[in-house]
């Protein structure tokens, strides 16, 4: 399909009939080009200050080639490096353009980084024109925008492209005019354009022409969807409708080019989007990648001064009453959700989204009273509904539930494998006044499931229980100790259904820790007649904030010690769950990590894997268990995924082993999430690359080793590390482009 770009391009000739550059139609009679192109066409000095009086010869090569037109110079901004807007010429046609010619659709945008562009130019010996493409970068000091050729083959911008319109493939409009190519550096593949904004500022006549509102009034959407039907078609419909309404939209499956760094691109698009449109199907609701995308969007929203992006969840054939994994449910708990069940729902939802944009409301203004715009919020879906299907229908969840519902413990425990004597020791400890249990294990090794069972055991002994995941806290609460401790107190009180009285107990005369202690001692614990067991999950997040961590963990230690002397603190029992070693400096006498009952979870043994297989109805042989463990080890989640898929007859063991470390295998979602996280932290990506490049243990920086251990990617062997399983070794060797094994030998 011909774009307005192609119908607007003009080819500019010298007096001798040689093509010297390009330009483009911006209205029925006006043309933009570079001043130096006009100077070359007329045989004048490129630095001439006076506006030329001679007419310029041109044609429209893709509309009416060799049908010549003349145009006079009516605007002149000569080449002058000392001027902000330089090298711009405006031409007026002396006759009407060809009937098929169309003026370019100009678009203003402040954020072009990473956008793909196309441009038609006329370099030496290519008077018929050639196409070039690449990526846009950002403005430099003189207002020009850098553009880069990022491909291996094809044409780069060079002399002959000057004056050509730069077409932004994402905004679907012209965002600037090619002006110069880098010729002083042989290997450089950069050029420059004058952005539309500068062109408008320079030539006031342009402002009188019709122009789309541009990004000042358009919104940027990130559409998260599953690449299967009906999700993919629905995402495309939303994409087309949003674009037609003048907005920008990004669909990962459609917008990321082959060979492009998808991790970098997704991060960039998330950071600049105004709205995160989330299509939730039953399958995507259990996806680790979807959960991570939503977590990132929420994290960005929490830290953005305008609370962007706003998250718009749409459930695709997935009722509001159906369960999400625990983290995803927490991220979306106070956010409006919409249901899509039939194609007839599409226009109604689109109408609501466009109405929402028209109101220009910030996300914090969208409340339950706005139900005419977006449906009522899902405040809380009970844990019972989450676990009611786990045993026989639902796939393994990437995030465990921190609570077991009354009456459904047996069902929730159908696939829970006890690691005796760990459970018995925890159950004995939690009933003791003032007890503290520390559970440490890498991600997805069963920590939260164990915590849930400890809390259940405590509830059976007449204890109140409160699970609290730091993963679900807004990023803003970590801004300072006072805000964090107020959030902590309010969160515990809310779960206990005790009214918030922070205003009564928080006194500026005292420090934050004193106020927090008083709130628990004089109010929360005093209000209840039963012991309280507090389960703190994902406390690793606090490690990232050293200015908070030392004081908070010191507070937990002080409360635990207080139980030795004060009856009020005997009512409090703590379960502290974390994934990594404590790599922040803590006073040994003020740390909760060297007191209480320490629990470290290990992988499943072959006997435990065999037991789990039987619970899935599989009659496995010992050799088959060995084959599976050779690929994924005894990693509880990876084993469970394999057994679930095999039990459903989705895949055979042999096929699973062949595809496991690939994007086509059952672990692709899990592996891509790990890759995404690693590429956020280049030092960790480099570290795991070293680890998978050899079959020998590798010595890493201690903090890097601890972080990789907490992610579940490595084993510790003394002070060295090895990949946790062959699945990770194979996948990361391929994706991180490890081409050969490092050798510990030297030539002689």
C-alpha positions in Angstrom: 0.0 0.0 0.0 1.4 3.4 -1.0 2.1 5.7 1.9 1.6 9.5 1.9 5.4 9.6 2.1 5.9 8.1 -1.4 3.3 10.4 -2.9 5.0 13.5 -1.4 8.6 13.0 -2.4 10.2 15.3 -5.0 13.5 15.0 -6.8 15.5 18.2 -7.2 17.6 18.8 -10.3 20.6 21.0 -11.1 20.7 23.4 -14.0 22.6 20.7 -15.9 19.9 18.1 -15.3 21.7 16.2 -12.5 19.7 15.0 -9.5 21.2 16.8 -6.4 18.8 15.9 -3.6 15.2 15.5 -2.5 12.3 17.4 -1.0 8.7 16.8 -0.1 5.3 18.3 -0.5 3.9 19.8 2.7 0.7 21.4 1.3 -1.0 21.9 -2.1 1.8 24.3 -3.2 4.7 24.3 -0.6 7.7 22.1 -0.6 10.4 21.6 2.0 14.0 20.8 1.3 17.5 21.7 2.5 19.0 25.1 1.7 22.2 23.4 0.6 20.3 21.3 -1.9 18.8 24.4 -3.5 22.3 26.0 -3.6 23.7 22.9 -5.3 20.8 22.9 -7.8 21.4 26.6 -8.7 25.2 26.4 -8.7 25.5 28.7 -5.7 27.7 28.6 -2.7 26.2 26.5 0.1 26.8 29.4 2.6 25.0 32.0 0.5 23.0 34.2 2.9 20.6 35.9 0.5 17.5 34.1 -0.6 18.1 32.9 -4.2 15.8 34.4 -6.8 16.1 31.7 -9.5 13.5 28.9 -9.8 14.3 25.3 -9.0 13.5 22.4 -11.3 11.9 19.2 -9.8 9.7 16.3 -10.4 7.6 13.7 -8.4 9.5 10.5 -9.1 7.0 8.0 -7.7 3.9 9.9 -9.1 4.9 11.6 -12.3 8.6 10.9 -13.1 10.2 13.3 -15.6 7.2 15.6 -15.6 9.1 18.7 -14.6 7.8 21.5 -12.4 9.4 24.7 -11.2 9.3 26.3 -7.8 10.5 29.6 -6.4 12.3 30.0 -3.1 10.0 31.7 -0.6 11.7 30.8 2.7 15.4 30.7 3.3 17.4 29.7 6.4 20.9 29.3 5.0 23.7 26.9 6.2 25.1 28.5 9.3 26.4 26.4 12.2 25.9 29.3 14.6 22.1 29.3 14.1 19.8 26.8 15.9 17.6 26.3 12.8 19.7 26.2 9.7 19.8 24.7 6.2 16.1 24.9 5.5 14.4 26.1 2.3 10.8 26.5 1.5 9.6 26.4 -2.1 6.4 27.4 -3.7 5.3 25.5 -6.9 4.5 27.8 -9.8 1.8 25.3 -11.0 -0.4 22.7 -9.4 1.3 19.4 -8.5 0.3 16.1 -10.2 -3.2 14.9 -9.3 -1.8 11.8 -7.6 0.6 13.8 -5.4 -0.3 14.1 -1.7 1.3 16.3 0.9 3.3 14.5 3.7 1.7 13.8 7.0 3.9 15.7 9.4 4.1 14.5 13.0 5.7 16.2 16.0 7.1 14.0 18.8 9.4 14.6 21.7 10.4 10.9 22.1 11.7 9.2 18.9 14.4 7.0 20.4 14.4 3.5 18.9 11.6 4.2 16.3 12.2 2.6 13.0 12.4 5.0 10.0 12.3 4.8 6.2 13.6 7.3 3.7 13.9 7.6 -0.1 17.0 9.4 -1.4 19.0 9.9 -4.6 22.7 9.3 -4.0 25.3 9.4 -6.7 24.6 7.2 -9.7 21.2 6.3 -8.2 19.0 8.9 -9.8 16.0 6.6 -9.7 16.3 6.6 -5.9 17.1 4.0 -3.2 15.5 3.3 0.1 17.3 3.3 3.4 16.1 2.4 6.9 17.4 2.5 10.4 16.5 3.7 13.9 16.0 7.2 15.2 17.9 8.4 18.2 17.7 11.7 20.1 18.3 15.5 19.6 21.8 16.9 19.7 22.8 20.5 20.7 21.8 22.2 17.4 18.3 20.7 17.4 19.0 18.1 14.8 18.2 14.5 15.6 20.7 11.7 15.1 19.6 8.7 13.0 21.4 5.4 12.6 21.7 2.6 10.1 21.5 -0.5 12.3 21.2 -3.2 9.6 24.1 -5.3 8.1 23.2 -4.7 4.5 21.4 -2.2 2.4 21.9 1.6 1.8 23.0 4.0 4.5 22.3 7.7 4.3 24.8 9.6 2.2 24.8 12.8 0.0 21.8 12.6 -2.2 19.4 11.9 0.7 19.4 15.6 1.9 16.0 17.2 1.9 14.2 13.8 2.0 11.3 13.2 4.4 12.0 10.8 7.3 9.1 8.4 7.8 8.6 7.1 11.3 7.2 3.6 11.0 5.6 3.6 14.4 4.0 7.1 14.3 3.2 6.6 10.6 4.1 10.1 9.7 7.1 12.3 8.7 9.0 13.3 11.7 11.8 15.3 10.1 14.0 16.1 7.0 17.3 14.4 6.2 20.0 17.1 6.4 23.5 15.6 6.8 25.4 12.3 6.9 28.5 11.6 8.9 31.4 11.5 6.5 34.4 12.2 8.7 34.4 8.8 10.5 34.8 5.9 8.1 32.9 3.3 10.2 30.2 5.6 11.5 26.7 4.7 10.2 25.0 7.9 11.6 23.3 10.8 9.9 21.1 13.6 11.0 17.6 15.1 10.4 15.9 18.3 11.3 12.9 17.3 13.3 9.4 18.5 12.4 9.2 20.6 15.6 12.3 22.7 14.5 10.9 23.0 10.9 7.7 24.4 12.3 9.5 26.8 14.5 11.7 28.0 11.7 9.1 28.4 8.9 5.9 30.0 10.3 4.0 29.2 7.1 4.1 25.5 8.1 2.0 26.3 11.1 -0.9 27.4 8.9 -1.0 24.0 7.2 -3.2 21.2 8.5 -1.3 18.9 10.8 -2.2 16.0 13.1 -2.2 16.8 16.8 0.9 14.7 17.2 2.0 13.2 20.5 1.0 16.3 22.5 -2.6 15.0 22.2 -1.9 11.3 21.3 -1.3 8.6 23.9 1.2 5.7 23.7 -0.1 2.2 24.3 1.8 -1.0 25.1 -0.4 -3.9 24.2 0.4 -7.1 26.1 -1.2 -10.2 24.6 -0.8 -13.9 23.9 0.2 -14.8 20.3 -2.7 -17.2 20.0 -6.3 -16.8 19.1 -8.5 -15.0 19.9 -5.9 -12.8 21.8 -3.8 -12.0 18.7 -6.7 -10.9 16.5 -8.2 -8.9 19.4 -4.8 -7.2 20.0 -4.6 -6.3 16.3 -8.1 -4.8 16.4 -7.2 -2.6 19.3 -3.9 -1.6 17.6 -5.7 -0.6 14.4 -8.4 1.3 16.2 -6.0 3.2 18.4 -3.8 4.1 15.5 -6.8 5.3 13.5 -7.7 7.5 16.4 -4.3 9.2 16.3 -2.7 7.3 19.1 0.5 5.3 19.1 0.5 1.6 19.9 3.1 -1.1 20.4 2.6 -4.9 19.9 5.6 -6.9 20.7 4.8 -9.7 18.3 4.3 -7.3 15.4 6.6 -4.4 16.2 9.9 -6.2 17.0 12.0 -6.9 14.0 13.9 -10.2 13.5 17.3 -9.9 15.2 16.3 -6.9 17.3 17.1 -7.0 21.0 13.5 -7.7 22.3 14.5 -7.2 25.9 15.8 -3.7 25.3 12.8 -2.9 23.0 10.2 -4.0 25.5 11.8 -2.1 28.3 12.0 1.0 26.2 8.3 0.8 25.2 7.2 0.2 28.7 9.1 3.2 30.0 7.5 5.6 27.5 3.9 4.2 27.3 1.0 6.1 28.8 -1.3 3.0 28.9 -0.5 -0.6 29.4 -3.3 -2.6 27.7 -3.3 -6.1 29.2 -5.2 -8.9 27.5 -5.6 -11.6 30.1 -6.5 -15.1 29.0 -6.4 -18.2 31.2 -3.0 -19.1 29.8 -1.5 -15.6 30.1 -2.7 -15.4 33.7 -0.2 -18.1 34.7 2.6 -16.7 32.5 5.8 -15.6 34.2 6.5 -13.1 31.4 3.0 -11.5 31.7 3.4 -11.2 35.5 6.9 -9.6 35.0 5.5 -7.2 32.4 2.7 -6.1 34.8 5.2 -5.8 37.7 7.4 -3.6 35.6 4.5 -1.5 34.5 3.3 -1.1 38.1 6.8 -0.2 39.2 7.1 2.5 36.6 3.6 3.8 37.5 4.5 4.0 41.2 7.6 6.1 40.5 6.2 8.3 37.7 5.1 11.8 38.8 1.9 11.4 36.7 1.3 7.8 37.6 2.1 6.4 34.1 1.5 4.0 32.6 -2.2 3.4 33.5 -2.9 -0.3 33.5 -6.0 -1.4 31.6 -6.7 -5.2 32.1 -9.1 -6.9 29.8 -10.0 -10.5 30.5 -10.4 -12.5 27.3 -12.8 -15.4 27.8 -11.6 -15.3 31.4 -14.3 -14.3 34.0 -13.5 -11.9 36.8 -14.2 -14.7 39.2 -11.4 -16.8 37.8 -8.1 -16.9 39.6 -4.8 -15.2 38.9 -1.5 -16.1 40.4 -0.8 -14.4 43.7 1.5 -11.7 42.5 -0.6 -10.8 39.5 -3.7 -10.7 41.6 -1.9 -8.3 44.0 -0.7 -6.0 41.2 -4.2 -5.7 39.7 -6.2 -5.8 43.0 -7.4 -2.1 42.9 -7.4 -1.7 39.1 -10.5 -1.6 36.9 -10.9 -4.7 34.8 -13.1 -5.5 31.8 -14.4 -8.7 30.3 -14.3 -9.7 26.6 -16.3 -12.8 25.7 -17.5 -12.2 22.1 -16.5 -10.1 19.1 -19.5 -7.9 19.8 -17.7 -6.8 23.0 -14.8 -5.3 21.0 -16.5 -2.0 19.9 -17.9 -1.4 23.4 -14.5 -1.8 25.0 -12.9 0.4 22.4 -15.5 3.0 23.0 -14.8 2.9 26.7 -11.0 3.2 26.2 -11.4 6.2 23.9 -13.8 7.8 26.3 -11.3 7.3 29.0 -8.6 9.0 26.9 -11.1 11.9 26.1 -11.5 12.6 29.8 -7.7 12.8 30.1 -8.0 11.4 33.7 -4.9 10.4 35.6 -5.1 6.8 36.8 -5.5 7.7 40.4 -8.7 9.5 39.5 -10.3 6.4 38.0 -12.3 5.0 40.9 -15.4 2.8 41.3 -17.7 5.7 40.6 -16.3 5.7 37.0 -18.0 2.5 36.1 -19.4 4.0 32.9 -15.8 4.2 31.7 -14.3 1.0 33.0 -15.9 -1.8 35.1 -15.8 -2.1 38.8 -12.5 -2.9 40.5 -11.7 -6.4 41.6 -10.8 -5.7 45.2 -10.0 -9.2 46.2 -10.5 -12.7 44.8 -10.5 -15.2 47.6 -7.7 -17.6 48.0 -10.2 -20.4 48.0 -11.2 -19.6 44.4 -7.5 -19.7 43.5 -6.9 -23.1 45.0 -10.2 -24.8 44.2 -8.9 -25.8 40.8 -5.3 -26.4 41.4 -5.4 -30.1 42.1 -7.0 -31.3 38.9 -7.2 -28.5 36.4 -5.0 -25.5 36.8 -1.4 -25.5 35.6 1.5 -25.0 38.1 1.5 -21.4 39.2 4.8 -19.5 39.1 4.0 -17.8 42.4 2.7 -19.8 45.4 -0.3 -18.8 47.5 0.8 -17.5 51.0 -2.4 -18.8 52.7 -4.3 -22.1 52.7 -8.1 -21.7 52.9 -10.0 -23.4 55.5 -11.7 -26.6 54.3 -9.4 -26.9 51.2 -6.0 -27.8 52.8 -6.1 -31.4 51.4 -6.8 -30.1 47.9 -4.2 -27.4 48.1 -1.7 -29.9 49.3 -2.2 -32.4 46.5 1.1 -31.6 44.9 3.0 -30.4 47.9 5.9 -32.6 48.7 7.1 -32.5 52.3 10.8 -32.4 53.0 10.9 -34.1 56.4 11.9 -33.1 59.1 11.6 -29.5 58.0 7.8 -29.2 58.3 7.8 -30.9 61.7 10.5 -28.6 63.1 8.6 -25.5 61.8 5.3 -26.6 63.3 6.9 -27.2 66.6 8.6 -23.8 66.6 5.7 -21.6 65.5 3.6 -22.4 68.6 6.2 -21.1 70.9 5.7 -17.5 72.2 7.9 -15.0 70.5 9.3 -17.5 68.0 11.1 -16.6 64.8 11.6 -18.9 61.8 13.9 -18.0 58.9 13.2 -19.7 55.5 15.9 -19.3 52.9 15.8 -20.8 49.3 16.1 -19.6 45.7 13.1 -18.5 43.8 10.4 -21.1 43.1 11.8 -23.7 45.5 8.8 -23.8 47.8 9.5 -21.1 50.4 6.1 -19.4 50.2 4.3 -22.8 50.1 6.1 -23.8 53.3 5.2 -20.4 54.9 1.6 -21.0 54.0 1.6 -24.3 55.8 3.3 -22.8 58.9 0.6 -20.0 59.0 -2.1 -22.7 58.6 -0.6 -24.7 61.5 -0.5 -21.5 63.6 -4.1 -20.8 62.9 -5.0 -24.3 64.0 -3.4 -23.4 67.4 -5.7 -20.3 67.8 -3.2 -17.8 66.3 -4.2 -14.9 64.1 -2.1 -15.0 60.9 -1.1 -12.3 58.5 1.0 -13.0 55.3 2.7 -9.9 53.9 4.6 -9.9 50.6 7.0 -7.0 50.1 6.8 -7.8 46.3 3.3 -6.1 46.3 4.4 -2.9 48.0 4.3 0.3 45.9 7.8 1.5 45.0 7.1 4.8 46.8 6.9 3.2 50.2 10.6 2.5 50.0 11.4 6.2 49.7 12.3 6.6 53.4 12.1 4.7 56.7 9.1 6.7 58.0 6.9 6.0 55.0 8.0 2.4 54.9 7.2 1.7 58.5 3.8 3.4 58.3 3.0 1.2 55.3 4.1 -1.8 57.3 1.9 -0.9 60.3 -1.1 -0.1 58.1 -0.8 -3.3 56.1 -0.8 -5.5 59.1 -3.7 -3.6 60.7 -5.7 -3.9 57.5 -5.3 -7.6 57.4 -6.3 -7.8 61.1 -9.3 -5.6 60.2 -8.2 -3.1 62.9 -8.9 0.6 62.1 -6.0 2.7 61.0 -4.9 5.0 63.8 -1.4 6.0 62.6 -2.3 9.6 63.2 -2.8 8.9 66.9 0.4 7.0 67.4 2.8 8.6 65.0 4.5 11.5 66.9 7.2 13.5 65.1 9.0 14.0 68.4 10.0 10.3 68.4 11.8 8.4 65.7 10.2 6.2 63.1 11.2 3.0 64.9 9.8 4.2 68.2 6.6 5.1 66.6 6.3 1.7 64.8 7.1 -0.2 68.0 4.5 1.8 69.9 1.9 1.2 67.2 2.4 -2.6 67.6 2.9 -2.7 71.3 0.2 -0.2 72.4 -2.4 -0.7 69.7 -2.2 -3.7 67.3 -1.0 -6.4 69.8 -3.1 -4.8 72.6 -6.3 -4.9 70.5 -6.1 -8.7 69.9 -6.7 -11.5 72.3 -4.8 -14.1 70.4 -1.2 -14.5 69.4 -0.3 -13.1 66.0 1.9 -15.0 63.4 3.3 -12.6 60.9 4.6 -14.1 57.6 7.0 -11.8 55.8 7.6 -12.9 52.2 10.1 -11.6 49.7 12.1 -9.6 52.3 15.0 -9.6 49.8 13.4 -6.5 48.3 14.3 -4.6 51.5 18.0 -5.4 50.9 18.0 -3.1 47.9 17.4 -0.1 50.3 20.3 -0.1 52.8 19.0 3.1 54.4 15.8 1.2 55.4 17.1 -2.4 55.8 19.3 -2.0 58.8 16.6 -0.2 60.8 13.8 -2.5 59.8 15.6 -5.7 60.4 17.0 -4.3 63.7 13.4 -3.6 64.7 12.4 -7.3 64.0 15.3 -8.5 66.1 14.3 -6.1 68.9 10.7 -7.4 68.9 11.9 -11.0 68.9 14.2 -10.2 71.9 11.4 -8.4 73.6 9.5 -11.6 73.9 12.0 -12.8 76.5 10.9 -10.1 79.0 7.6 -8.7 77.9 4.3 -10.6 77.7 3.0 -8.3 74.9 5.8 -9.3 72.5 5.3 -13.0 73.3 2.1 -12.6 71.3 4.1 -12.0 68.1 5.6 -14.9 66.1 7.6 -14.1 62.9 8.2 -16.1 59.7 10.8 -14.4 57.6 11.2 -15.6 54.0 14.1 -14.6 51.7 15.9 -15.9 48.6 19.5 -14.9 49.1 22.2 -14.5 51.6 22.1 -11.3 53.5 24.7 -9.3 51.6 24.2 -6.0 53.3 26.1 -5.1 56.5 24.0 -5.7 59.6 25.1 -5.4 63.2 25.3 -9.0 64.5 23.3 -8.0 67.6 20.6 -6.2 65.6 20.0 -8.8 62.8 17.1 -11.3 62.8 19.1 -13.5 60.5 21.3 -15.1 63.2 18.6 -16.0 65.7 15.5 -18.2 65.7 15.0 -21.4 63.6 17.0 -21.4 60.3 15.4 -23.4 57.5 17.1 -23.8 54.1 15.1 -25.6 51.4 16.9 -27.9 49.0 15.9 -29.4 45.7 13.7 -32.5 45.4 15.5 -35.9 45.6 14.8 -38.5 42.9 12.4 -40.3 45.4 10.4 -37.1 45.8 10.2 -36.5 42.1 9.0 -40.1 41.7 6.3 -39.5 44.4 5.2 -36.3 42.7 4.9 -38.2 39.4 2.7 -40.7 41.0 0.4 -37.9 42.3 0.1 -36.8 38.7 -1.1 -40.3 37.7 2.1 -41.1 36.0 3.7 -44.5 36.2 7.3 -43.5 35.7 10.4 -45.7 35.6 13.5 -44.8 37.5 15.3 -44.1 34.2 12.7 -41.6 33.2 13.0 -39.8 36.5 16.8 -39.7 35.9 16.3 -38.3 32.4 14.1 -35.5 33.6 16.4 -34.6 36.5 19.4 -34.6 34.2 17.7 -31.7 32.4 16.0 -29.7 35.3 17.5 -31.2 38.4 15.2 -31.4 41.4 13.9 -27.8 40.9 10.4 -28.1 42.3 8.7 -25.7 39.8 10.4 -27.1 36.7 9.7 -30.7 37.7 6.0 -29.8 38.4 5.7 -28.1 35.0 7.1 -31.2 33.2 4.9 -33.6 35.1 1.8 -31.5 34.5 2.4 -31.2 30.7 3.1 -35.0 30.4 0.1 -35.9 32.5 -2.1 -33.8 30.3 -0.6 -35.6 27.3 0.5 -32.2 25.9 4.0 -33.6 25.3 6.0 -36.7 25.8 9.1 -36.9 28.0 11.4 -37.3 24.9 9.9 -34.3 23.2 10.1 -32.3 26.4 13.8 -33.1 26.8 14.5 -32.1 23.1 12.7 -28.8 23.3 13.2 -27.8 26.9 16.0 -25.3 26.4 14.4 -23.7 23.3 11.8 -21.0 22.7 9.5 -23.8 21.5 9.6 -25.8 24.7 7.4 -25.8 27.8 9.9 -23.6 29.7 10.1 -20.8 27.2 8.1 -18.4 29.3 10.1 -19.2 32.4 13.4 -18.8 30.6 12.5 -15.6 28.8 11.6 -14.1 32.2 15.1 -15.0 33.5 16.7 -13.6 30.4 14.7 -10.4 30.7 15.9 -9.9 34.3 19.5 -10.7 33.5 19.6 -8.2 30.7 18.4 -5.5 33.1 21.6 -6.2 35.1 24.5 -6.5 32.6 26.9 -7.5 35.4 24.7 -10.5 36.2 24.3 -11.4 32.5 28.1 -11.3 32.2 28.4 -13.5 35.3 26.0 -16.2 34.2 27.7 -16.2 30.8 31.0 -17.1 32.5 29.2 -19.8 34.5 27.5 -21.6 31.6 30.6 -21.3 29.4 32.5 -24.1 31.3 31.7 -27.3 33.1 34.0 -26.3 35.9 32.9 -24.3 39.0 33.5 -20.6 38.5 34.5 -18.0 41.1 32.3 -14.9 41.0 32.1 -11.7 43.0 30.2 -12.6 46.2 27.2 -10.3 45.6 26.8 -11.5 42.0 26.9 -15.1 43.2 24.3 -14.4 45.9 22.0 -12.7 43.4 22.2 -15.5 40.9 21.6 -17.9 43.7 18.5 -16.1 44.8 17.2 -16.2 41.2 17.6 -19.9 41.3 20.1 -20.0 38.4 23.2 -21.4 40.1 24.4 -23.8 42.8 27.0 -22.8 45.3 30.0 -25.2 45.6 32.1 -23.7 48.4 32.9 -20.2 47.1 32.3 -21.2 43.5 29.1 -21.6 41.4 27.8 -23.9 38.7 24.6 -23.8 36.7 21.6 -25.1 38.7 20.6 -27.4 35.9 21.4 -28.3 32.3 18.3 -26.5 31.2 19.9 -23.2 32.2 23.3 -24.1 30.9 22.0 -24.9 27.4 19.5 -22.0 27.1 21.9 -19.3 28.3 24.8 -20.6 26.3 22.6 -20.1 23.2 20.9 -16.8 24.1 24.0 -15.1 25.5 26.1 -16.4 22.5 28.6 -18.5 24.3 30.6 -19.9 21.4 33.1 -22.1 23.1 34.1 -23.4 26.5 36.7 -21.4 28.4 39.8 -23.5 28.9 41.8 -23.4 32.1 44.8 -24.7 30.2 47.6 -22.6 28.6 49.6 -23.3 25.5 53.2 -24.6 25.9 
